[in-house]
Structures are given as C-alpha cells and as structure tokens.
Amino acid sequence: MTESVKSFLQKGNFKEASSLLLTDARTQTESEFGFVGVVLNGELLRLLAHEGFWWHETINREFYEKMMRSFRENGYLDFLETHNLVGRAIIHKELVLSSSPTTDPRSAGTPPGHPSLHSFLGMPAMKGAHVVGMIGLANRKAGYSATDRAKVELLTPTLVALYDCYVSAESNVA
C-alpha cells in the first residue's frame, strides 16, 4: 500500500484514497477511464472514485447529471446491476477481460449516452472467499494483456485495506 493511500485511509478520506488507487491503475494500464468501488452485502457496488469518464452532451444527459449530482452529494454511487461485465466479476468472483465488450455475451450493453467500450478489465478484490471491491478499467488502446492484469492485481490488497477501513467507519456512523 502506498504511503499516500495509507495516509488518506488513516484520516478516513476514502474518496481521495480511492482516487489515488484508480489513478495508479489507469496510469499503469494506459486506460481511458475507470472506477474503484467497494462491494457491500455481496452484490452492491459502491463506486468511490471514477476518472476519465465522459458522457454524451445531449443523449440521456439528465440521467448522467442526476447521477453526478448524487455522487457529489453522497461521495459515492451505488449500483446493483449484476447482469453485465461488472456484475460478472463480482458475482462469479473472477477477473473479467473483454476485447469486445459490445459483442461479449456477458455484457448487457451500456445505457444511451454512455461512452463506447472497446476493451474492459474488471478485477475483483478478494478477502478470503468474498469479493469486497473492484477495479474497473476501460479502453486501453491495445486491449488488456496478462501484464496489465498482473499490474492491477498488485493493487487489490490496497483495495481490500480500503474496504476494511470503509466498512469500519460506516459501522461507527450507524
């Protein structure tokens, strides 16, 4: 775990810690965009950071603006969709690599206005037998390789630590 991420976790700044982790993953893999999230209750993906993501200027813009407003107000976005590439990584506890997400049978497509996906890497972070987080990356120009997978896999222990700190902080609030 990097010292900067450790510092943010100790202060309870999960958004900054997640952002640092995501920036590292995107930089190492040369990905256009991505997200980092924790998994709660076995299926709920709570996005704590997203980067490089753009939405169409007019198509389904109201939906996007509503989601971004919620992210700013709450500090996270919750997703419970499980019948897609992201859900596959969480539910099946497996790495998801796709060189053609639009034709991948595991994909449910994207909502109108969502940026096109040309390649996808979904890396679950495991704690024992449970998925506790996920790093999702998209649109590396050359697609994702075994080397990219290994680079992202090295970041998952940091995501597990982030999850532990996040859940502990949330349980202290309740």
VMD Tcl script that builds the backbone (N, CA, C; Angstrom):
set m [mol new atoms 522]
animate dup $m
set s [atomselect $m all]
$s set {name element resname resid chain x y z} {
  {N N MET 1 A 0.859 -1.171 0.000}
  {CA C MET 1 A 0.000 0.000 0.000}
  {C C MET 1 A 0.904 1.232 0.000}
  {N N THR 2 A 0.596 2.168 -0.882}
  {CA C THR 2 A 1.419 3.365 -0.928}
  {C C THR 2 A 1.196 4.202 0.325}
  {N N GLU 3 A 2.207 4.971 0.679}
  {CA C GLU 3 A 2.108 5.816 1.871}
  {C C GLU 3 A 0.996 6.853 1.728}
  {N N SER 4 A 0.799 7.384 0.521}
  {CA C SER 4 A -0.245 8.392 0.345}
  {C C SER 4 A -1.631 7.784 0.553}
  {N N VAL 5 A -1.864 6.579 0.029}
  {CA C VAL 5 A -3.151 5.919 0.237}
  {C C VAL 5 A -3.325 5.599 1.715}
  {N N LYS 6 A -2.276 5.099 2.354}
  {CA C LYS 6 A -2.338 4.780 3.785}
  {C C LYS 6 A -2.704 6.020 4.599}
  {N N SER 7 A -2.113 7.150 4.253}
  {CA C SER 7 A -2.398 8.405 4.956}
  {C C SER 7 A -3.867 8.790 4.811}
  {N N PHE 8 A -4.411 8.711 3.602}
  {CA C PHE 8 A -5.812 9.054 3.393}
  {C C PHE 8 A -6.738 8.088 4.125}
  {N N LEU 9 A -6.395 6.817 4.152}
  {CA C LEU 9 A -7.224 5.845 4.856}
  {C C LEU 9 A -7.231 6.115 6.354}
  {N N GLN 10 A -6.070 6.452 6.910}
  {CA C GLN 10 A -5.993 6.739 8.340}
  {C C GLN 10 A -6.833 7.959 8.710}
  {N N LYS 11 A -6.966 8.885 7.776}
  {CA C LYS 11 A -7.773 10.090 8.010}
  {C C LYS 11 A -9.238 9.864 7.668}
  {N N GLY 12 A -9.569 8.715 7.089}
  {CA C GLY 12 A -10.946 8.434 6.701}
  {C C GLY 12 A -11.365 9.095 5.407}
  {N N ASN 13 A -10.399 9.505 4.596}
  {CA C ASN 13 A -10.711 10.153 3.329}
  {C C ASN 13 A -10.722 9.089 2.228}
  {N N PHE 14 A -11.830 8.371 2.140}
  {CA C PHE 14 A -11.930 7.235 1.231}
  {C C PHE 14 A -11.979 7.662 -0.232}
  {N N LYS 15 A -12.568 8.824 -0.474}
  {CA C LYS 15 A -12.639 9.315 -1.850}
  {C C LYS 15 A -11.241 9.597 -2.390}
  {N N GLU 16 A -10.405 10.250 -1.602}
  {CA C GLU 16 A -9.031 10.538 -2.041}
  {C C GLU 16 A -8.206 9.259 -2.163}
  {N N ALA 17 A -8.372 8.353 -1.214}
  {CA C ALA 17 A -7.632 7.085 -1.281}
  {C C ALA 17 A -8.036 6.305 -2.532}
  {N N SER 18 A -9.338 6.264 -2.814}
  {CA C SER 18 A -9.832 5.567 -4.000}
  {C C SER 18 A -9.327 6.229 -5.272}
  {N N SER 19 A -9.322 7.548 -5.283}
  {CA C SER 19 A -8.837 8.289 -6.454}
  {C C SER 19 A -7.366 8.008 -6.729}
  {N N LEU 20 A -6.564 7.970 -5.675}
  {CA C LEU 20 A -5.146 7.654 -5.844}
  {C C LEU 20 A -4.956 6.248 -6.403}
  {N N LEU 21 A -5.713 5.308 -5.879}
  {CA C LEU 21 A -5.643 3.928 -6.350}
  {C C LEU 21 A -6.048 3.841 -7.822}
  {N N LEU 22 A -7.121 4.522 -8.177}
  {CA C LEU 22 A -7.605 4.499 -9.556}
  {C C LEU 22 A -6.617 5.173 -10.505}
  {N N THR 23 A -6.072 6.301 -10.100}
  {CA C THR 23 A -5.085 6.984 -10.942}
  {C C THR 23 A -3.898 6.071 -11.209}
  {N N ASP 24 A -3.462 5.367 -10.186}
  {CA C ASP 24 A -2.351 4.418 -10.340}
  {C C ASP 24 A -2.716 3.317 -11.341}
  {N N ALA 25 A -3.912 2.746 -11.208}
  {CA C ALA 25 A -4.345 1.668 -12.110}
  {C C ALA 25 A -4.462 2.172 -13.546}
  {N N ARG 26 A -5.045 3.340 -13.727}
  {CA C ARG 26 A -5.201 3.893 -15.082}
  {C C ARG 26 A -3.852 4.219 -15.710}
  {N N THR 27 A -2.956 4.785 -14.920}
  {CA C THR 27 A -1.635 5.147 -15.434}
  {C C THR 27 A -0.861 3.900 -15.835}
  {N N GLN 28 A -0.862 2.900 -14.965}
  {CA C GLN 28 A -0.106 1.677 -15.245}
  {C C GLN 28 A -0.624 0.923 -16.468}
  {N N THR 29 A -1.925 1.023 -16.736}
  {CA C THR 29 A -2.508 0.269 -17.851}
  {C C THR 29 A -2.830 1.140 -19.064}
  {N N GLU 30 A -2.614 2.428 -18.934}
  {CA C GLU 30 A -2.935 3.371 -20.023}
  {C C GLU 30 A -4.402 3.268 -20.433}
  {N N SER 31 A -5.283 3.234 -19.430}
  {CA C SER 31 A -6.719 3.116 -19.665}
  {C C SER 31 A -7.358 4.494 -19.814}
  {N N GLU 32 A -8.347 4.580 -20.685}
  {CA C GLU 32 A -9.048 5.844 -20.911}
  {C C GLU 32 A -9.867 6.246 -19.690}
  {N N PHE 33 A -10.596 5.288 -19.124}
  {CA C PHE 33 A -11.379 5.609 -17.933}
  {C C PHE 33 A -11.515 4.387 -17.043}
  {N N GLY 34 A -12.026 4.641 -15.829}
  {CA C GLY 34 A -12.173 3.543 -14.888}
  {C C GLY 34 A -12.875 3.950 -13.615}
  {N N PHE 35 A -13.002 2.981 -12.717}
  {CA C PHE 35 A -13.633 3.213 -11.424}
  {C C PHE 35 A -13.016 2.308 -10.372}
  {N N VAL 36 A -13.200 2.695 -9.117}
  {CA C VAL 36 A -12.848 1.875 -7.960}
  {C C VAL 36 A -14.050 1.891 -7.036}
  {N N GLY 37 A -14.402 0.719 -6.546}
  {CA C GLY 37 A -15.525 0.650 -5.632}
  {C C GLY 37 A -15.365 -0.473 -4.634}
  {N N VAL 38 A -16.151 -0.368 -3.585}
  {CA C VAL 38 A -16.226 -1.447 -2.593}
  {C C VAL 38 A -17.532 -2.189 -2.823}
  {N N VAL 39 A -17.550 -3.459 -2.450}
  {CA C VAL 39 A -18.741 -4.283 -2.605}
  {C C VAL 39 A -19.334 -4.502 -1.218}
  {N N LEU 40 A -20.595 -4.137 -1.071}
  {CA C LEU 40 A -21.301 -4.261 0.199}
  {C C LEU 40 A -22.430 -5.280 0.052}
  {N N ASN 41 A -22.666 -6.048 1.068}
  {CA C ASN 41 A -23.737 -7.053 1.073}
  {C C ASN 41 A -23.612 -8.048 -0.073}
  {N N GLY 42 A -22.395 -8.312 -0.521}
  {CA C GLY 42 A -22.168 -9.338 -1.526}
  {C C GLY 42 A -22.451 -8.963 -2.963}
  {N N GLU 43 A -23.244 -7.907 -3.228}
  {CA C GLU 43 A -23.602 -7.563 -4.604}
  {C C GLU 43 A -23.579 -6.080 -4.908}
  {N N LEU 44 A -23.807 -5.239 -3.932}
  {CA C LEU 44 A -23.914 -3.801 -4.163}
  {C C LEU 44 A -22.531 -3.204 -4.392}
  {N N LEU 45 A -22.314 -2.642 -5.572}
  {CA C LEU 45 A -21.058 -1.976 -5.872}
  {C C LEU 45 A -21.211 -0.501 -5.544}
  {N N ARG 46 A -20.415 -0.022 -4.611}
  {CA C ARG 46 A -20.413 1.385 -4.229}
  {C C ARG 46 A -19.174 2.035 -4.836}
  {N N LEU 47 A -19.389 2.807 -5.899}
  {CA C LEU 47 A -18.277 3.496 -6.542}
  {C C LEU 47 A -17.817 4.642 -5.666}
  {N N LEU 48 A -16.536 4.631 -5.340}
  {CA C LEU 48 A -15.947 5.696 -4.536}
  {C C LEU 48 A -15.113 6.644 -5.393}
  {N N ALA 49 A -14.716 6.195 -6.580}
  {CA C ALA 49 A -13.930 7.038 -7.487}
  {C C ALA 49 A -14.188 6.621 -8.927}
  {N N HIS 50 A -14.172 7.608 -9.796}
  {CA C HIS 50 A -14.246 7.361 -11.237}
  {C C HIS 50 A -13.430 8.455 -11.923}
  {N N GLU 51 A -12.809 8.106 -13.037}
  {CA C GLU 51 A -11.948 9.054 -13.758}
  {C C GLU 51 A -12.032 8.816 -15.252}
  {N N GLY 52 A -11.835 9.897 -16.006}
  {CA C GLY 52 A -11.715 9.811 -17.448}
  {C C GLY 52 A -13.026 9.553 -18.163}
  {N N PHE 53 A -14.079 9.488 -17.414}
  {CA C PHE 53 A -15.393 9.128 -17.928}
  {C C PHE 53 A -16.072 10.368 -18.493}
  {N N TRP 54 A -16.574 10.277 -19.698}
  {CA C TRP 54 A -17.331 11.377 -20.304}
  {C C TRP 54 A -18.656 10.834 -20.804}
  {N N TRP 55 A -19.628 11.662 -20.844}
  {CA C TRP 55 A -20.964 11.282 -21.275}
  {C C TRP 55 A -21.331 12.140 -22.479}
  {N N HIS 56 A -22.168 11.625 -23.329}
  {CA C HIS 56 A -22.619 12.385 -24.497}
  {C C HIS 56 A -23.238 13.707 -24.041}
  {N N GLU 57 A -23.039 14.751 -24.822}
  {CA C GLU 57 A -23.502 16.090 -24.434}
  {C C GLU 57 A -25.013 16.208 -24.330}
  {N N THR 58 A -25.751 15.435 -25.121}
  {CA C THR 58 A -27.209 15.575 -25.099}
  {C C THR 58 A -27.954 14.274 -24.809}
  {N N ILE 59 A -27.442 13.135 -25.262}
  {CA C ILE 59 A -28.176 11.879 -25.106}
  {C C ILE 59 A -28.191 11.440 -23.644}
  {N N ASN 60 A -29.392 11.309 -23.100}
  {CA C ASN 60 A -29.579 10.825 -21.729}
  {C C ASN 60 A -28.825 11.683 -20.715}
  {N N ARG 61 A -28.642 12.951 -21.042}
  {CA C ARG 61 A -27.844 13.859 -20.207}
  {C C ARG 61 A -28.469 14.058 -18.822}
  {N N GLU 62 A -29.784 14.096 -18.762}
  {CA C GLU 62 A -30.457 14.298 -17.480}
  {C C GLU 62 A -30.107 13.175 -16.495}
  {N N PHE 63 A -30.111 11.946 -16.988}
  {CA C PHE 63 A -29.727 10.785 -16.171}
  {C C PHE 63 A -28.306 10.964 -15.637}
  {N N TYR 64 A -27.379 11.311 -16.524}
  {CA C TYR 64 A -25.989 11.494 -16.136}
  {C C TYR 64 A -25.839 12.599 -15.091}
  {N N GLU 65 A -26.467 13.735 -15.335}
  {CA C GLU 65 A -26.380 14.861 -14.391}
  {C C GLU 65 A -26.929 14.477 -13.020}
  {N N LYS 66 A -28.024 13.716 -13.010}
  {CA C LYS 66 A -28.609 13.244 -11.744}
  {C C LYS 66 A -27.623 12.346 -11.001}
  {N N MET 67 A -26.980 11.434 -11.729}
  {CA C MET 67 A -26.013 10.529 -11.107}
  {C C MET 67 A -24.805 11.306 -10.563}
  {N N MET 68 A -24.303 12.253 -11.314}
  {CA C MET 68 A -23.133 13.026 -10.867}
  {C C MET 68 A -23.491 13.923 -9.675}
  {N N ARG 69 A -24.696 14.474 -9.654}
  {CA C ARG 69 A -25.143 15.265 -8.509}
  {C C ARG 69 A -25.192 14.383 -7.262}
  {N N SER 70 A -25.725 13.167 -7.418}
  {CA C SER 70 A -25.777 12.220 -6.302}
  {C C SER 70 A -24.368 11.867 -5.819}
  {N N PHE 71 A -23.447 11.665 -6.772}
  {CA C PHE 71 A -22.063 11.339 -6.404}
  {C C PHE 71 A -21.436 12.483 -5.601}
  {N N ARG 72 A -21.649 13.721 -6.046}
  {CA C ARG 72 A -21.091 14.874 -5.324}
  {C C ARG 72 A -21.698 15.012 -3.929}
  {N N GLU 73 A -23.004 14.809 -3.825}
  {CA C GLU 73 A -23.693 14.979 -2.536}
  {C C GLU 73 A -23.368 13.866 -1.551}
  {N N ASN 74 A -23.325 12.626 -2.029}
  {CA C ASN 74 A -23.128 11.477 -1.143}
  {C C ASN 74 A -21.681 11.000 -1.047}
  {N N GLY 75 A -20.883 11.328 -2.061}
  {CA C GLY 75 A -19.499 10.852 -2.088}
  {C C GLY 75 A -19.355 9.466 -2.685}
  {N N TYR 76 A -20.442 8.920 -3.221}
  {CA C TYR 76 A -20.408 7.597 -3.835}
  {C C TYR 76 A -21.633 7.423 -4.728}
  {N N LEU 77 A -21.595 6.375 -5.551}
  {CA C LEU 77 A -22.739 5.939 -6.352}
  {C C LEU 77 A -22.928 4.449 -6.122}
  {N N ASP 78 A -24.156 4.030 -5.883}
  {CA C ASP 78 A -24.456 2.617 -5.684}
  {C C ASP 78 A -25.023 2.001 -6.953}
  {N N PHE 79 A -24.524 0.799 -7.302}
  {CA C PHE 79 A -25.001 0.048 -8.458}
  {C C PHE 79 A -25.308 -1.374 -8.020}
  {N N LEU 80 A -26.456 -1.868 -8.421}
  {CA C LEU 80 A -26.841 -3.231 -8.084}
  {C C LEU 80 A -27.073 -4.074 -9.334}
  {N N GLU 81 A -26.709 -3.555 -10.480}
  {CA C GLU 81 A -26.829 -4.313 -11.720}
  {C C GLU 81 A -25.818 -5.458 -11.705}
  {N N THR 82 A -26.292 -6.670 -11.863}
  {CA C THR 82 A -25.381 -7.813 -11.802}
  {C C THR 82 A -25.284 -8.578 -13.123}
  {N N HIS 83 A -26.110 -8.229 -14.098}
  {CA C HIS 83 A -26.108 -8.964 -15.364}
  {C C HIS 83 A -25.324 -8.200 -16.427}
  {N N ASN 84 A -24.059 -7.957 -16.114}
  {CA C ASN 84 A -23.174 -7.257 -17.044}
  {C C ASN 84 A -21.731 -7.641 -16.712}
  {N N LEU 85 A -20.784 -7.006 -17.373}
  {CA C LEU 85 A -19.372 -7.347 -17.147}
  {C C LEU 85 A -18.940 -7.063 -15.710}
  {N N VAL 86 A -19.402 -5.973 -15.158}
  {CA C VAL 86 A -19.056 -5.630 -13.769}
  {C C VAL 86 A -19.645 -6.662 -12.817}
  {N N GLY 87 A -20.921 -6.961 -12.998}
  {CA C GLY 87 A -21.577 -7.956 -12.157}
  {C C GLY 87 A -20.932 -9.328 -12.265}
  {N N ARG 88 A -20.463 -9.649 -13.451}
  {CA C ARG 88 A -19.787 -10.939 -13.657}
  {C C ARG 88 A -18.571 -11.067 -12.746}
  {N N ALA 89 A -17.778 -10.005 -12.675}
  {CA C ALA 89 A -16.593 -10.033 -11.816}
  {C C ALA 89 A -16.973 -10.202 -10.344}
  {N N ILE 90 A -18.052 -9.534 -9.934}
  {CA C ILE 90 A -18.458 -9.568 -8.529}
  {C C ILE 90 A -19.141 -10.892 -8.173}
  {N N ILE 91 A -20.136 -11.271 -8.930}
  {CA C ILE 91 A -20.930 -12.462 -8.610}
  {C C ILE 91 A -20.136 -13.755 -8.803}
  {N N HIS 92 A -19.342 -13.813 -9.878}
  {CA C HIS 92 A -18.593 -15.030 -10.179}
  {C C HIS 92 A -17.176 -15.021 -9.598}
  {N N LYS 93 A -16.828 -13.906 -8.936}
  {CA C LYS 93 A -15.532 -13.807 -8.253}
  {C C LYS 93 A -14.378 -14.084 -9.206}
  {N N GLU 94 A -14.434 -13.440 -10.375}
  {CA C GLU 94 A -13.423 -13.714 -11.380}
  {C C GLU 94 A -13.017 -12.456 -12.130}
  {N N LEU 95 A -11.798 -12.473 -12.600}
  {CA C LEU 95 A -11.311 -11.426 -13.477}
  {C C LEU 95 A -12.141 -11.449 -14.758}
  {N N VAL 96 A -12.534 -10.289 -15.228}
  {CA C VAL 96 A -13.253 -10.188 -16.495}
  {C C VAL 96 A -12.411 -9.361 -17.457}
  {N N LEU 97 A -11.968 -10.008 -18.517}
  {CA C LEU 97 A -11.252 -9.329 -19.601}
  {C C LEU 97 A -12.114 -9.446 -20.842}
  {N N SER 98 A -12.291 -8.339 -21.539}
  {CA C SER 98 A -13.055 -8.387 -22.774}
  {C C SER 98 A -12.421 -7.463 -23.796}
  {N N SER 99 A -12.115 -8.023 -24.948}
  {CA C SER 99 A -11.555 -7.242 -26.046}
  {C C SER 99 A -12.646 -6.675 -26.934}
  {N N SER 100 A -13.871 -7.082 -26.688}
  {CA C SER 100 A -15.003 -6.601 -27.478}
  {C C SER 100 A -16.262 -6.577 -26.612}
  {N N PRO 101 A -16.342 -5.634 -25.679}
  {CA C PRO 101 A -17.488 -5.592 -24.764}
  {C C PRO 101 A -18.847 -5.493 -25.448}
  {N N THR 102 A -18.905 -4.873 -26.623}
  {CA C THR 102 A -20.198 -4.723 -27.287}
  {C C THR 102 A -20.751 -6.054 -27.792}
  {N N THR 103 A -19.888 -7.019 -28.069}
  {CA C THR 103 A -20.363 -8.325 -28.541}
  {C C THR 103 A -20.160 -9.435 -27.513}
  {N N ASP 104 A -19.606 -9.107 -26.369}
  {CA C ASP 104 A -19.361 -10.088 -25.315}
  {C C ASP 104 A -20.695 -10.564 -24.749}
  {N N PRO 105 A -20.968 -11.874 -24.727}
  {CA C PRO 105 A -22.248 -12.371 -24.212}
  {C C PRO 105 A -22.472 -12.077 -22.724}
  {N N ARG 106 A -21.418 -11.766 -21.998}
  {CA C ARG 106 A -21.565 -11.426 -20.576}
  {C C ARG 106 A -22.016 -9.986 -20.380}
  {N N SER 107 A -21.982 -9.200 -21.434}
  {CA C SER 107 A -22.318 -7.784 -21.362}
  {C C SER 107 A -23.805 -7.557 -21.553}
  {N N ALA 108 A -24.319 -6.563 -20.871}
  {CA C ALA 108 A -25.726 -6.180 -21.049}
  {C C ALA 108 A -25.813 -4.880 -21.835}
  {N N GLY 109 A -24.689 -4.458 -22.421}
  {CA C GLY 109 A -24.670 -3.198 -23.147}
  {C C GLY 109 A -24.461 -2.025 -22.205}
  {N N THR 110 A -24.607 -0.846 -22.737}
  {CA C THR 110 A -24.444 0.377 -21.947}
  {C C THR 110 A -25.671 1.253 -22.154}
  {N N PRO 111 A -25.971 2.116 -21.190}
  {CA C PRO 111 A -27.128 2.993 -21.366}
  {C C PRO 111 A -26.858 4.044 -22.451}
  {N N PRO 112 A -27.901 4.561 -23.077}
  {CA C PRO 112 A -27.711 5.605 -24.076}
  {C C PRO 112 A -26.909 6.778 -23.500}
  {N N GLY 113 A -25.937 7.249 -24.270}
  {CA C GLY 113 A -25.097 8.357 -23.828}
  {C C GLY 113 A -23.788 7.925 -23.198}
  {N N HIS 114 A -23.726 6.675 -22.736}
  {CA C HIS 114 A -22.511 6.130 -22.113}
  {C C HIS 114 A -21.413 6.050 -23.166}
  {N N PRO 115 A -20.166 6.316 -22.796}
  {CA C PRO 115 A -19.089 6.190 -23.782}
  {C C PRO 115 A -18.949 4.754 -24.284}
  {N N SER 116 A -18.497 4.621 -25.512}
  {CA C SER 116 A -18.284 3.305 -26.108}
  {C C SER 116 A -17.197 2.554 -25.358}
  {N N LEU 117 A -17.399 1.261 -25.233}
  {CA C LEU 117 A -16.389 0.395 -24.628}
  {C C LEU 117 A -15.711 -0.407 -25.736}
  {N N HIS 118 A -14.380 -0.305 -25.796}
  {CA C HIS 118 A -13.611 -1.057 -26.794}
  {C C HIS 118 A -12.844 -2.208 -26.150}
  {N N SER 119 A -12.559 -2.059 -24.870}
  {CA C SER 119 A -11.910 -3.116 -24.096}
  {C C SER 119 A -12.255 -2.872 -22.631}
  {N N PHE 120 A -12.238 -3.941 -21.838}
  {CA C PHE 120 A -12.629 -3.833 -20.431}
  {C C PHE 120 A -11.821 -4.811 -19.597}
  {N N LEU 121 A -11.425 -4.352 -18.414}
  {CA C LEU 121 A -10.772 -5.199 -17.426}
  {C C LEU 121 A -11.482 -4.947 -16.101}
  {N N GLY 122 A -12.064 -5.992 -15.539}
  {CA C GLY 122 A -12.730 -5.907 -14.240}
  {C C GLY 122 A -12.025 -6.823 -13.263}
  {N N MET 123 A -11.350 -6.240 -12.275}
  {CA C MET 123 A -10.561 -7.009 -11.308}
  {C C MET 123 A -11.236 -6.972 -9.942}
  {N N PRO 124 A -11.767 -8.121 -9.490}
  {CA C PRO 124 A -12.332 -8.156 -8.141}
  {C C PRO 124 A -11.217 -8.201 -7.087}
  {N N ALA 125 A -11.472 -7.578 -5.967}
  {CA C ALA 125 A -10.562 -7.644 -4.822}
  {C C ALA 125 A -11.174 -8.623 -3.827}
  {N N MET 126 A -10.427 -9.664 -3.512}
  {CA C MET 126 A -10.936 -10.738 -2.664}
  {C C MET 126 A -10.395 -10.631 -1.242}
  {N N LYS 127 A -11.277 -10.921 -0.294}
  {CA C LYS 127 A -10.888 -11.082 1.106}
  {C C LYS 127 A -11.434 -12.444 1.512}
  {N N GLY 128 A -10.534 -13.402 1.578}
  {CA C GLY 128 A -10.979 -14.781 1.777}
  {C C GLY 128 A -11.765 -15.215 0.562}
  {N N ALA 129 A -12.981 -15.684 0.782}
  {CA C ALA 129 A -13.830 -16.155 -0.321}
  {C C ALA 129 A -14.802 -15.093 -0.813}
  {N N HIS 130 A -14.663 -13.856 -0.344}
  {CA C HIS 130 A -15.630 -12.811 -0.663}
  {C C HIS 130 A -15.008 -11.697 -1.505}
  {N N VAL 131 A -15.788 -11.222 -2.476}
  {CA C VAL 131 A -15.386 -10.041 -3.239}
  {C C VAL 131 A -15.759 -8.826 -2.400}
  {N N VAL 132 A -14.764 -7.988 -2.091}
  {CA C VAL 132 A -15.011 -6.813 -1.261}
  {C C VAL 132 A -14.791 -5.508 -2.016}
  {N N GLY 133 A -14.300 -5.609 -3.237}
  {CA C GLY 133 A -14.084 -4.403 -4.021}
  {C C GLY 133 A -13.813 -4.755 -5.460}
  {N N MET 134 A -13.727 -3.704 -6.277}
  {CA C MET 134 A -13.467 -3.933 -7.687}
  {C C MET 134 A -12.791 -2.724 -8.302}
  {N N ILE 135 A -11.852 -3.017 -9.191}
  {CA C ILE 135 A -11.225 -2.003 -10.034}
  {C C ILE 135 A -11.701 -2.301 -11.450}
  {N N GLY 136 A -12.342 -1.342 -12.071}
  {CA C GLY 136 A -12.815 -1.499 -13.440}
  {C C GLY 136 A -12.106 -0.499 -14.341}
  {N N LEU 137 A -11.568 -0.974 -15.437}
  {CA C LEU 137 A -10.830 -0.127 -16.371}
  {C C LEU 137 A -11.353 -0.364 -17.781}
  {N N ALA 138 A -11.296 0.670 -18.597}
  {CA C ALA 138 A -11.815 0.515 -19.956}
  {C C ALA 138 A -10.985 1.294 -20.960}
  {N N ASN 139 A -11.001 0.742 -22.153}
  {CA C ASN 139 A -10.488 1.394 -23.353}
  {C C ASN 139 A -8.985 1.636 -23.375}
  {N N ARG 140 A -8.244 0.604 -23.024}
  {CA C ARG 140 A -6.809 0.638 -23.304}
  {C C ARG 140 A -6.684 0.411 -24.803}
  {N N LYS 141 A -5.947 1.267 -25.474}
  {CA C LYS 141 A -5.892 1.233 -26.946}
  {C C LYS 141 A -5.567 -0.156 -27.504}
  {N N ALA 142 A -4.617 -0.841 -26.923}
  {CA C ALA 142 A -4.204 -2.151 -27.439}
  {C C ALA 142 A -4.959 -3.304 -26.768}
  {N N GLY 143 A -5.983 -3.003 -25.976}
  {CA C GLY 143 A -6.660 -4.041 -25.207}
  {C C GLY 143 A -5.834 -4.392 -23.977}
  {N N TYR 144 A -6.327 -5.290 -23.172}
  {CA C TYR 144 A -5.656 -5.640 -21.924}
  {C C TYR 144 A -4.928 -6.971 -22.055}
  {N N SER 145 A -3.734 -7.012 -21.500}
  {CA C SER 145 A -2.876 -8.195 -21.581}
  {C C SER 145 A -2.709 -8.822 -20.198}
  {N N ALA 146 A -1.998 -9.935 -20.162}
  {CA C ALA 146 A -1.671 -10.584 -18.891}
  {C C ALA 146 A -0.816 -9.656 -18.025}
  {N N THR 147 A 0.017 -8.854 -18.652}
  {CA C THR 147 A 0.843 -7.890 -17.907}
  {C C THR 147 A -0.034 -6.845 -17.226}
  {N N ASP 148 A -1.049 -6.353 -17.945}
  {CA C ASP 148 A -1.976 -5.378 -17.351}
  {C C ASP 148 A -2.729 -6.006 -16.189}
  {N N ARG 149 A -3.148 -7.234 -16.385}
  {CA C ARG 149 A -3.855 -7.945 -15.322}
  {C C ARG 149 A -2.973 -8.031 -14.074}
  {N N ALA 150 A -1.720 -8.394 -14.244}
  {CA C ALA 150 A -0.805 -8.541 -13.108}
  {C C ALA 150 A -0.594 -7.200 -12.399}
  {N N LYS 151 A -0.487 -6.126 -13.156}
  {CA C LYS 151 A -0.303 -4.796 -12.565}
  {C C LYS 151 A -1.499 -4.420 -11.693}
  {N N VAL 152 A -2.696 -4.657 -12.206}
  {CA C VAL 152 A -3.903 -4.300 -11.460}
  {C C VAL 152 A -4.090 -5.225 -10.267}
  {N N GLU 153 A -3.760 -6.492 -10.444}
  {CA C GLU 153 A -3.889 -7.455 -9.350}
  {C C GLU 153 A -3.019 -7.052 -8.152}
  {N N LEU 154 A -1.866 -6.452 -8.419}
  {CA C LEU 154 A -0.993 -5.992 -7.332}
  {C C LEU 154 A -1.621 -4.859 -6.513}
  {N N LEU 155 A -2.627 -4.202 -7.064}
  {CA C LEU 155 A -3.299 -3.101 -6.359}
  {C C LEU 155 A -4.452 -3.576 -5.481}
  {N N THR 156 A -4.878 -4.823 -5.652}
  {CA C THR 156 A -6.051 -5.280 -4.913}
  {C C THR 156 A -5.853 -5.353 -3.393}
  {N N PRO 157 A -4.658 -5.660 -2.873}
  {CA C PRO 157 A -4.523 -5.614 -1.411}
  {C C PRO 157 A -4.799 -4.211 -0.842}
  {N N THR 158 A -4.458 -3.187 -1.593}
  {CA C THR 158 A -4.758 -1.823 -1.152}
  {C C THR 158 A -6.268 -1.609 -1.136}
  {N N LEU 159 A -6.958 -2.148 -2.131}
  {CA C LEU 159 A -8.416 -2.020 -2.161}
  {C C LEU 159 A -9.059 -2.800 -1.012}
  {N N VAL 160 A -8.515 -3.934 -0.652}
  {CA C VAL 160 A -9.029 -4.689 0.498}
  {C C VAL 160 A -8.846 -3.862 1.782}
  {N N ALA 161 A -7.711 -3.217 1.928}
  {CA C ALA 161 A -7.482 -2.345 3.097}
  {C C ALA 161 A -8.465 -1.186 3.095}
  {N N LEU 162 A -8.716 -0.616 1.925}
  {CA C LEU 162 A -9.684 0.478 1.809}
  {C C LEU 162 A -11.070 -0.009 2.240}
  {N N TYR 163 A -11.444 -1.193 1.773}
  {CA C TYR 163 A -12.727 -1.783 2.157}
  {C C TYR 163 A -12.828 -1.935 3.677}
  {N N ASP 164 A -11.806 -2.508 4.295}
  {CA C ASP 164 A -11.820 -2.712 5.745}
  {C C ASP 164 A -12.008 -1.397 6.484}
  {N N CYS 165 A -11.279 -0.383 6.082}
  {CA C CYS 165 A -11.393 0.938 6.730}
  {C C CYS 165 A -12.760 1.555 6.477}
  {N N TYR 166 A -13.265 1.414 5.257}
  {CA C TYR 166 A -14.550 1.986 4.890}
  {C C TYR 166 A -15.684 1.346 5.707}
  {N N VAL 167 A -15.701 0.027 5.745}
  {CA C VAL 167 A -16.756 -0.680 6.487}
  {C C VAL 167 A -16.680 -0.360 7.972}
  {N N SER 168 A -15.480 -0.278 8.501}
  {CA C SER 168 A -15.314 0.070 9.912}
  {C C SER 168 A -15.857 1.476 10.191}
  {N N ALA 169 A -15.545 2.417 9.336}
  {CA C ALA 169 A -16.020 3.791 9.511}
  {C C ALA 169 A -17.543 3.867 9.382}
  {N N GLU 170 A -18.099 3.140 8.412}
  {CA C GLU 170 A -19.549 3.143 8.212}
  {C C GLU 170 A -20.280 2.531 9.408}
  {N N SER 171 A -19.715 1.476 9.986}
  {CA C SER 171 A -20.381 0.833 11.128}
  {C C SER 171 A -20.310 1.719 12.366}
  {N N ASN 172 A -19.298 2.581 12.444}
  {CA C ASN 172 A -19.204 3.518 13.569}
  {C C ASN 172 A -20.191 4.659 13.438}
  {N N VAL 173 A -20.646 4.944 12.219}
  {CA C VAL 173 A -21.613 6.018 11.994}
  {C C VAL 173 A -23.025 5.534 12.317}
  {N N ALA 174 A -23.288 4.258 11.993}
  {CA C ALA 174 A -24.652 3.714 12.174}
  {C C ALA 174 A -25.033 3.570 13.615}
}
mol reanalyze $m
mol bondsrecalc $m
mol representation Tube
mol addrep $m
